[in-house]
Structure formats: structure tokens, C-alpha cells
Amino acid sequence: MRFFIHFIFTLGLLFTTTIYCQNQSGIITYHGVINEKFVDSFTTTIEHKDIPMASKQMLLKALNNTRPDEYELNFKNEESYYFKKPALEEQGLLDSRAGSVPYYTNNATDTIVGMSRSLGKIAHKPLDWKITNKTKNIGNYKCYQAVVTEKLYSRQGHYYYKNVNAWFTPEIPLSFGPKYYKGLPGLILQIEDREYTLTATKINLNPSEGVKIKRLEKNDKVITQEESFRRIEEMTGDMKKRYDN
């Protein structure tokens, strides 16, 4: 019975989202901050590493001087474009860990493409979200929790798994969110993972102007995530060779 109610709830939200998304636009501002638990873990790791004291002090100072990063999600009808805004002040050695890759999405075609400078245009698969019964308020909006476990590939050359919490609000039934996080029956107002938290701080729906959608060029080559993993392996191998020589 509980599963049936949850199914009807989700189905109803998806239907509402489809109707609501037509002729809609908006600009959502997110702040990315590094998580305190990650800072504590990173600090402990640094303290036990066999590196010069001056390097330890530099890294610890960088941690303490980390400022929030600001991001912007622009959407219109079925398309969105998410990007990191230029910092007004110079950042330290470490940032919020929330990344700097822009993303283009198209709900009509299930397109999610990251625009990486080093790896190129990378297509992402939709995530298999699980909606839980947890709720909380973010600003004036009641949000529901959705969770997913991602399989990723590190620049050190190995697979790893990452648990992600998304908090979305059916009060704004738009299937958009920061980065490549989308596909829920409501706008994602917060993303939490082990390293960082992204939170919506400003919601501007149907602005009179200013919505910017950067689309893919006709001749752009889009690669799969698996192909991007192979490129990372090649880059990692090249770096090792240079260090060995």
C-alpha cells in the first residue's frame, strides 16, 4: 500500500512537471561550500603525511581561506545551462569542491552534456533516483529527499562510488537542477555529497530578460562517459611517464 501511494505521488508530480515546464524560464543561483567533515578529514590526512611543514601550513591556510563558489542555472522550456560564475575575489588554492564544468541539458531529448576543457563534451546518463520519505525546508520551500549512488572514475585512474543526496521541491515542479543532477519531479534546491554542498540562494522565475542557454554546436563531438574514462587513463599515463623521466 505504501509503495502504491508513493508511486501515485511520483506519477502525479511527473505529470504536473510536464504541464508546468511549458513556456517556463528562470535563473537559479546556487552557492557551493566545502563540507566541514571533509575539511576535518583532509586536515587529518595532511597532518599525517610525510611532507614539509611549510607545505602543510600552506594547505591548512588554503582550507581556512576557502570561500563559497557561486553558480547559475539558466533554463527555458525544456533546456538548461549551468555554469560557475567568475569569482569577484581571488580564490585560494582550494575551492568549494563543487566543480567548474558547465552543463547543458535538454529534457525533451534526455540530453545531459558536460563541457570539460580537458576532456571535451561528455554525455551523462540519467541517474536512477530513489525518493525517500524524508523532508526539510529550504528557504520557504518544503523539499523531499532523493538519493543515488554514482559510479565514477578518478583522475588517479580508478573507479569509485559516491553517495549523493538531492533535495527537491514539488512546489516548483521543474525537472532541473545543478550540474548533471536532474530528472526529479521538482526543482533541486540542494545537492549534498561527501565533499561539498550546493544550495539554491536565489530563485528568479520567468525573468523578463537575462536567461542564457549555451547549446552544443552542430559539429561538436560528444563522447560517452566510458570514453572520457579512457581519456583520463591516457592522461594519467602520460603524466606518470613525464614524472618517471
C-alpha positions as CSV (number, residue, x, y, z in Angstrom):
1,M,0.0,0.0,0.0
2,R,2.8,2.4,0.9
3,F,4.6,1.6,-2.4
4,F,1.3,2.3,-4.3
5,I,0.8,5.7,-2.6
6,H,4.4,6.6,-3.3
7,F,4.0,5.6,-7.0
8,I,0.8,7.6,-7.4
9,F,2.5,10.6,-5.7
10,T,5.5,10.4,-8.1
11,L,3.4,9.9,-11.2
12,G,1.2,12.9,-10.3
13,L,4.3,15.1,-9.8
14,L,5.8,14.0,-13.1
15,F,2.5,14.9,-14.9
16,T,2.4,18.3,-13.2
17,T,6.0,18.9,-14.1
18,T,5.3,18.2,-17.8
19,I,2.5,20.7,-17.9
20,Y,4.3,23.3,-15.8
21,C,7.5,23.2,-17.8
22,Q,5.9,24.5,-20.9
23,N,6.8,28.1,-21.6
24,Q,8.7,28.4,-18.3
25,S,12.1,30.1,-17.7
26,G,14.2,31.0,-14.8
27,I,17.6,31.8,-13.3
28,I,18.6,30.0,-10.1
29,T,21.7,31.0,-8.1
30,Y,23.5,28.3,-6.1
31,H,26.3,28.6,-3.5
32,G,28.8,25.8,-3.3
33,V,30.6,25.3,0.0
34,I,33.1,22.7,1.2
35,N,31.8,20.4,3.9
36,E,33.2,20.7,7.4
37,K,33.5,16.9,7.8
38,F,35.6,16.8,4.6
39,V,37.8,19.6,5.8
40,D,38.4,17.7,9.1
41,S,39.2,14.5,7.2
42,F,41.5,16.4,4.8
43,T,43.2,18.2,7.7
44,T,43.9,14.9,9.5
45,T,45.3,13.4,6.3
46,I,47.6,16.4,5.8
47,E,48.9,16.2,9.4
48,H,49.9,12.6,9.0
49,K,51.5,13.0,5.5
50,D,55.3,13.0,5.3
51,I,55.6,16.4,3.6
52,P,57.5,19.6,4.6
53,M,55.9,21.6,7.4
54,A,55.8,24.7,5.2
55,S,53.6,22.7,2.7
56,K,51.3,21.5,5.4
57,Q,50.8,25.1,6.7
58,M,50.1,26.4,3.2
59,L,47.4,23.7,2.6
60,L,45.8,24.3,6.0
61,K,45.8,28.0,5.4
62,A,44.1,27.4,2.0
63,L,41.4,25.3,3.7
64,N,40.7,28.1,6.2
65,N,40.5,30.7,3.4
66,T,38.1,28.8,1.2
67,R,35.1,30.9,0.1
68,P,31.8,29.8,-1.3
69,D,31.6,29.4,-5.1
70,E,28.6,30.8,-6.9
71,Y,26.9,29.0,-9.8
72,E,24.0,29.8,-12.0
73,L,21.3,27.6,-13.6
74,N,19.5,29.1,-16.5
75,F,16.5,27.3,-18.0
76,K,13.9,28.0,-20.7
77,N,11.2,25.5,-21.7
78,E,13.0,22.1,-21.9
79,E,16.6,23.3,-21.9
80,S,19.0,24.4,-19.2
81,Y,22.6,25.7,-18.9
82,Y,24.5,25.5,-15.6
83,F,27.9,27.2,-15.1
84,K,30.2,28.6,-12.4
85,K,30.2,32.4,-12.1
86,P,33.6,34.2,-12.1
87,A,34.7,34.9,-8.6
88,L,34.7,38.6,-7.5
89,E,37.6,37.9,-5.2
90,E,40.6,35.8,-5.8
91,Q,40.2,32.3,-4.5
92,G,42.8,30.4,-2.5
93,L,44.4,27.1,-3.6
94,L,41.3,25.2,-2.7
95,D,37.7,25.9,-3.8
96,S,34.3,24.6,-2.7
97,R,35.0,21.2,-4.4
98,A,31.7,21.6,-6.3
99,G,33.5,21.7,-9.7
100,S,33.7,24.2,-12.6
101,V,32.4,22.2,-15.6
102,P,29.4,23.8,-17.3
103,Y,26.4,21.5,-18.2
104,Y,23.8,21.7,-20.9
105,T,20.6,19.7,-20.6
106,N,17.5,19.1,-22.7
107,N,14.6,17.3,-21.0
108,A,12.8,16.6,-24.3
109,T,15.7,14.5,-25.6
110,D,17.1,13.3,-22.2
111,T,20.4,15.1,-23.1
112,I,22.9,15.8,-20.3
113,V,26.3,17.0,-21.6
114,G,29.3,18.3,-19.5
115,M,31.6,20.7,-21.3
116,S,35.0,19.9,-19.9
117,R,38.0,21.9,-21.1
118,S,40.4,18.9,-20.8
119,L,38.2,16.0,-21.8
120,G,35.7,17.6,-24.2
121,K,31.9,17.2,-24.4
122,I,30.8,14.3,-22.3
123,A,27.3,12.8,-22.4
124,H,25.9,11.7,-19.0
125,K,23.3,9.1,-18.4
126,P,20.1,10.0,-16.4
127,L,20.5,8.9,-12.7
128,D,18.3,6.3,-11.1
129,W,17.0,8.4,-8.2
130,K,15.2,6.9,-5.2
131,I,12.8,9.2,-3.4
132,T,12.7,8.7,0.4
133,N,10.2,9.8,3.0
134,K,12.5,12.5,4.4
135,T,11.6,16.2,4.1
136,K,13.0,19.5,5.2
137,N,12.5,23.2,4.4
138,I,15.0,25.1,2.3
139,G,14.0,28.8,2.5
140,N,10.2,28.9,2.1
141,Y,10.0,25.6,0.2
142,K,9.2,22.1,1.5
143,C,11.7,19.7,0.0
144,Y,11.8,16.0,-0.4
145,Q,15.0,13.9,-0.4
146,A,16.1,11.7,-3.3
147,V,19.3,9.6,-3.1
148,V,21.6,7.9,-5.7
149,T,24.9,6.1,-5.7
150,E,27.1,7.1,-8.6
151,K,29.9,5.1,-10.2
152,L,32.7,7.5,-11.2
153,Y,36.3,7.4,-12.4
154,S,39.0,9.4,-10.7
155,R,41.9,11.3,-12.3
156,Q,44.2,8.9,-10.3
157,G,42.9,6.1,-12.6
158,H,40.4,4.1,-10.6
159,Y,36.7,3.6,-10.1
160,Y,34.9,4.9,-7.0
161,Y,31.4,5.3,-5.7
162,K,29.8,8.4,-4.4
163,N,26.5,8.8,-2.5
164,V,24.5,11.9,-3.3
165,N,21.5,13.4,-1.6
166,A,19.2,15.8,-3.6
167,W,16.5,17.9,-2.0
168,F,13.8,18.9,-4.5
169,T,10.6,20.9,-4.1
170,P,7.4,19.9,-5.9
171,E,6.2,23.4,-5.3
172,I,8.4,24.3,-8.3
173,P,7.6,21.3,-10.5
174,L,10.5,21.7,-12.9
175,S,12.8,18.8,-13.7
176,F,16.1,20.8,-13.4
177,G,19.0,21.1,-11.0
178,P,22.7,22.0,-10.7
179,K,25.4,20.2,-12.6
180,Y,24.0,17.0,-14.2
181,Y,21.6,16.4,-11.3
182,K,18.1,16.5,-12.8
183,G,15.1,14.2,-13.5
184,L,13.2,14.6,-10.3
185,P,9.6,15.9,-10.1
186,G,10.6,19.3,-8.8
187,L,13.4,21.8,-8.9
188,I,16.5,20.6,-7.0
189,L,17.3,23.2,-4.4
190,Q,20.2,21.4,-2.7
191,I,22.8,18.7,-3.5
192,E,25.0,17.1,-0.8
193,D,27.9,14.7,-1.2
194,R,30.9,13.9,0.9
195,E,32.9,16.9,-0.2
196,Y,30.5,19.8,-0.9
197,T,27.0,21.1,-0.6
198,L,25.3,23.2,-3.3
199,T,22.3,25.2,-2.2
200,A,19.9,27.5,-4.1
201,T,20.1,31.0,-2.7
202,K,18.1,32.9,-5.2
203,I,15.2,31.8,-7.4
204,N,14.1,34.1,-10.2
205,L,11.2,32.5,-12.2
206,N,10.2,33.9,-15.6
207,P,12.5,36.9,-15.7
208,S,11.9,39.5,-18.3
209,E,15.5,39.0,-19.7
210,G,18.9,37.6,-18.9
211,V,18.3,33.8,-19.5
212,K,21.4,32.4,-21.1
213,I,21.4,28.9,-22.7
214,K,24.7,27.8,-24.3
215,R,23.8,25.0,-26.6
216,L,26.0,22.5,-28.4
217,E,27.4,23.4,-31.7
218,K,26.3,21.4,-34.7
219,N,29.8,19.9,-35.3
220,D,30.6,19.3,-31.6
221,K,31.7,15.7,-30.9
222,V,30.1,14.3,-27.8
223,I,31.8,11.3,-26.2
224,T,30.4,8.8,-23.7
225,Q,31.4,8.7,-20.0
226,E,33.2,5.4,-20.7
227,E,35.2,7.2,-23.4
228,S,36.0,10.0,-21.0
229,F,37.3,7.4,-18.5
230,R,39.7,6.1,-21.2
231,R,40.9,9.7,-21.9
232,I,41.6,10.0,-18.1
233,E,43.6,6.8,-18.2
234,E,45.7,8.1,-21.2
235,M,46.3,11.5,-19.5
236,T,47.3,9.8,-16.2
237,G,49.7,7.5,-18.1
238,D,51.3,10.5,-19.9
239,M,51.7,12.3,-16.6
240,K,53.4,9.2,-15.0
241,K,55.8,8.9,-17.9
242,R,56.8,12.6,-17.6
243,Y,57.4,12.2,-13.9
244,D,59.4,9.0,-14.4
245,N,61.6,10.7,-17.0
